[in-house]
């Protein structure tokens, strides 16, 4: 189903999207980038930028085009609710509404108010050319947000990040060639100090997207950095939010597919740390249309960050009764498996798994069967030759859950197959092709 967000009532929008299942990428019906994740009211809220296509009269073709912001929330990091547009370039007094320049944002809570920080191109050049950073305020993390009439004075740049220390002092970080920091006044709307350049960071290569967090008394400044051709995610540490910082290493390497940008935030939620970032999953030929992802992040005993390897499986469990996108895999055989779009002209339809040889396999982790009694499994499949697909638990020689006979034909078919044994709790699934020929799989789902 296609949703026209511009004309969809907000309540209906939430109902339509609240059952959206997201592994990686976590949003599957629009382009999203630059995710700032925050924990508010016991949920994770993600504030990304929103990539759209640049066409005549709408932004700059073949460049970043962003006209508004959505916010998404989840309690389990699997089911995400889109709360709709919270700020638009057409409804902010100081923004050039023809610039499509609403880049990476942030949001912070103080005393029951939510402050949303966003960069955009200033329309009144007498106030300074280029990007300003504005603030919109709400009583709830999903809005409605009311933008301030003017951007923050004495700030020019992009990628705002706000950190409130344990003593209540707030700091604003941003990028403009270098990374900058200044203290904020108690109202979070004005600078309390002059901006200062953050020293001791790499001299060469673009640096942007600062995001600072604190853990066990150490302040971690994270940022994308172009060392070679594309951005890797790196970090430096200090014992003070103002530094001096010491560069420590890389959180995530450059994209193997060549996506030029990356942008990060890091949170702890339910005693686990997570890295939020983006990639151009739904737009592999054009890296200015991106999509946000999540993967788990871990620390070494000395406080250094273990490098995060990006995955399609992402995080969170998947209910056995939901549509399980097996193409967002955890592992697969070395040869004979590929992932491709269902429809290359409409990438938001997602992906399919193609098993090309006998005994090739793909694994999908963390499926929650709970204590329910499932009697069958559905597989949405296409195979010109037909075939036999085994579904096993946890590994290649694990218990056989079902043996699915897939019909021969040129069209997609949803096949029901009886379960040979019951299962409960959280299990990993391994799908193995046990016949010759090629089989395509869209999704699987278990039925009570």
N, C-alpha and C positions, 0 to 999 in steps of 0.2 A: 504494500500500500504506500502510495506517495502522499506526503503531507506538505501542504503549502503553509509554512509557518507564518507568513506575513498576514494571512487572513484567518488564522485558526484561533478561536477563543482560547484564552489561557487555560481555563479549567479543562476544556476538551483536549488541549495539547498535552497537559499533564497526564490525563487518563490514557491518551493514545501511546505515550512514550514510557509510561512507568514500568512496563513489563519488557523493556528493551534489555536483552541479554548481551552483556559486553565482556569479552575477554580482551584480546588485543587485535585491533583497536577497540576501545570501550564504547565509542559512539559510532553507530553504523548508518546514520541517515543524513549526515552533513559533515563537512570538513571542519576540523577543530585543531587548534595548535596552541603552543605556549601555555600548558596547563599549570595553574597555581592551585594546589590542593590545600584545603584547610579542614580542621575538625571543629564543627560547630554543632551544638545541641545533640551530641552523640552520633552524628552522621559525618560522612566525608562529603564536602562540597568542592567541586572543581570549577574554577573560573578560567576558561580558555579564551583565546581569541577565535575568531570565526572566519575562516577563509571562504571566499566566494570567487566565482569566475570573473575575470576582467574582460569586459566587452566594451564596444564603442559607447562612450558616454557614461561608463561606470568603471572608474578606476583606470589603472595603467595595465594594458595588456602585457601578459607574460611577466607580471610582477605580483607582489603581495597585495591583495585587495580585501579589505576588511571594513565592514560598515556597522557592525553591532556586536554585542556580547550576549551569550546565553550563560546560564549556570546549571550544573548538573549535580545531583546528590544521590548517595547510596548508603545503605547500612551494611551491606555485605560485599561491596566492591565488585559485584556481579550484575545486579539489577540496578539500572541507572534511570533516574527521572530527570527529564528535561523540563526546567521551570520556565522556559521561554526566554524572550529577549528582555534583558534588564537595563541596558543602556544602548542607545542608538546615536549615530553621528548626527542625525536630523533633529535630535531633541536636546542637544547640548549647546548652550548659548555661544560659547567661545570657539567651538570646533568648526573648521572648514568642512561643510557637509558634502563637498565634492571631492574630498581628498582620499576617502576610503582608507584611512590610516589608523584605525583603532587596533593597535598592536598589543603586545603582551600586558595583561593586567595583574592585579593582586587584590585581595580583600582581607581585612583584619577586623576583629571585634574588640570593642572597648566599652565597658559599662552598659552593655545591652544594646549598643548601636553598632552597625556594620558599615565600615568605610571601604568603598570600592575605589581603587586607584587605577587610572587608565591613561595611556598616552594617546595623543592625537595631534594632528596638524592645526596650528593656531591660525584662525582666519584673519585676525587683525594684526598686520605686520608691525604696527606701531608698538605692539607689546613684545616684539621679538619674533624673528622668523623661525620657522621650523617647528619642532615638536614641543608641546607643553604637556604637563601632567596634571590631570584633574582628579577630583574626588566626587563621588556620589554616595549618599548616606541613606540607610534604610533601618527599619526596626527588626527585620528578619533577614537571614542570610540569602534568601531568594528574592528579596525586594518587597514592595516596590522601592527602587532607588531614585533619589532626587539629586540630580547633579548640581554642584555649586556653580555660581554664575561666572567664576573666573578660574583659571588654572592656578596652581601653587606658584607664588611669586619666587623669582630667582632660581627656578628650575627649568632647564631645557634639556630634553633627552627622552629616552624611551625605557621600557621595561621596568616600571617601578616595583619595588619590593619594600614592604614595611615590616619591621621587627620590633616587638615590644619586649623589653628585658624584664627580668624578675623584679627590678626596682620601679617598674612602671614607665621608665623612659623609652620613648619611641624613636626609631631611626628610620630614615628614608634612604634607600639605595636606588640607583638608577645608572643607565649607560648613555654615554655620548662620546664615542671614540675611546674613552677610558671608563672605568667604573668610579662612581662618586657616592659619597655618603654625607648626610647631615642629620643632626638631631631635629626632631619635630616638637612643636609646642604641644601642650596638653590637649588642645582641641583637634590635633592631628591634621590640621588644615594649613599650617604655616611652618616655615623653617624657624628653628630656635637658634641655629648656628649657620655660619657660612658653609657652603659646600666645600668638601675637600676630596681631592683625588685619592683613591685607595692605592697605596704604594706597594711595591715589592711583588706585583703581579708580572706575568710575562710581558716583555716589551714588544715583541713582534706578534703580529696576527690579531685579527678582530677579537675583541672581548665584549660580551653583552650579557643580558639576562641575569643579573645578580639575584641570588636567593640565599638568605642567611637563616640558619637555625642554630639552636644551642642544644648540646647534649653533654651532661656530666661536667658542666663548667667550661666546656670548650665551645667556641663559636666557629661554625663552619660556614665559610663563604663559598658558594658554588656558582659556576658560571660556564657558559659555552665559550669555546676558544678555538679559533682556526689556526692550528699549527701547520697544517699542510694545505689541503684543498677544501675540507668541510669541517664542521664543528664537532669537536669532542666535548664531553662534559668533564670539567675539572674542579678542583677545590683547593682552598687554602684555609688555614686555621689560625686562631688567635685566642688570647684570654680576655679580650675586650671587643665589643661590637665595632669599635673604630679602628681596631688593629693595634700594632702592626701585624700583618698576616704573613704566614709562611706557606708557600705553595707546597702541597703534599702529593698530589697525583691526579690520576684520571679516574672518574667514576664510570664513564661509558666511552668506548672508543668511537672513532668516526663511523658513520653509517656505511656498511659494506655495499649498499646499493647506490650510494652517492647523493643522498638527501643532504642538501647544503647546510640546512639549519638543524639545530636541536635546541630544546629549551626545557628546563627542569624545575621541579619543586620536590621537596622531601618532607615527609611527615611520619610520625609514629601513630599508629591506630591499633587498638586492641593488642598492645605489646609487640607489635611487629612494625618495622620501618619499611617504607615504600618509596620508590622513585617514580615520579610521574614525568613523562617526556613525550615527544612526538616523532612521527615518521610519516612518510608519504605512502602509506599502505594502499589507499583507494585511488591514488594518482601516481603510479610508478613512473610515468613518462614526464611528469611535471611536478617538481618538488616545492612549488608555491601553494599547493593544495595538500594540506597535511592532516594527520589524525592522531589523537592522543592515546597513549599507552600507559600501562602500569606494570612494574616488576618489583619483586621483593628486593630489599637492600639490607646488607649485613655489615657489621663492624668487626674488626679484629680486636683482640684484647687490649692493644695499645691505643685504640680509638681511631685508627685509620680505617678508611672505607674500602671494603672489598669491591673490586670492579664488577659492575652489573652487565651481564650478557643479555641483550634484548631477546624476548621470546614472543611467539604468537599466543601461547597458552595464557600468559599473563598470570593473574592471581585470582583467588576466590574459588569457591566450590560451585558446581553446576548441579542443579536438581535433576535426578534421573528422568523425571516427567517433563522436563523442559526440552526444547529443541537444542540438541548438542551438536555444535558445529565442529565436527571432527577435524576439519582443516586447520583449526587453531590448536595445533598439536603440541604435545610435550616431547615426543621422540618419534622417529620413523626409520625404516630400513635404509641402508646406504644407497641402494639402487632401486629403481622400479617404482618410485613414488614421486608424484609432483602435485603441487598446489597451483590452481589456476582460477581465473574469474569464471563465474557462471555465465556472465554476459559482459564482454569487454567494452560494450557501449554504455552499460549501466553498472558501474563497478559497485554501487551500493547494494546490489543484489548479493554481494559477497562472493565466497570462494567455494570450490569443490575440491575433493581429494580424488586423484586418479591413481589407481593401483594397476600397474601395467604387466606385472609378471607373477607367476605362481609363487606363493610364500612371501611376497612382499607384505609389509605391515605398517601400521601407524598407531601410535599410542596417544590417548587423551587422559590426563590425570584428574583426580579429585572430583569424581561424580558421586553425589550423595543419594543413596538409596533409602536412607532413613530406616524406619521400621515398617515401611509399607510393603505390601505383597504385590509385586509386579508379575504378570503372567506372560507378557509378550513384549517384543521390541519391534518398532517400526524403523525401516530404513528407506530413505528416499534415494533411489539409485537409477542409473542408466547404464546398460551394457548391451552392445550389439551382439555379443557372443553368449550372454548369460554367464552364470558362474555361481560359485559357492563362497560365501563369506563367513568366517568364524569370528565370533566375539568372545574373547577370553578375559578373565580377570587378572589384572596386575602384571602379567608377563606372558611371553610367547608360549610357555608350556603351563600356564595357569589354568584353573578350572574353566571348562567350556561352558559359557553362559547360553549361547545360541549358535545354531548353524543355519544361516539364511540362504535360501535358494533364490537367486536373482533372475528374473525373467529376461529372455532375449528380446531386444527391440531397439527402436530408435528414439523412444520418448522416455521421459522420466516417469518412474512408477514408485509408489509408496507400498512397500512389501511388509506384511506382518509375519512375524516368526515367533513360535512358541519358545519360552525360556525353558532350558533343560534343568536349571537349578535356581534356587532363590538366592538373593543377596541382600545384605543390609549394611548400613554404615557407609563410610566413604571408601570408594574403590577406584582403581585405575582401570581403564578399558584398553584392550589391544584388539584391533581389527586386522585379520589376516586373510588374504586372498588364497583360497585353496584350490583354485582351478586355473586353467590357462585362459588367455584372453585378457581384455582390458575392462575394468569396472570403474565407473565414476560414482562417487558418493557425495550427496549434498549434506545430509544430516541424519542423525538417528535419534530415537526417542523411545522411552520405556512406558508401557501402559499397565495400569493397575487392573 
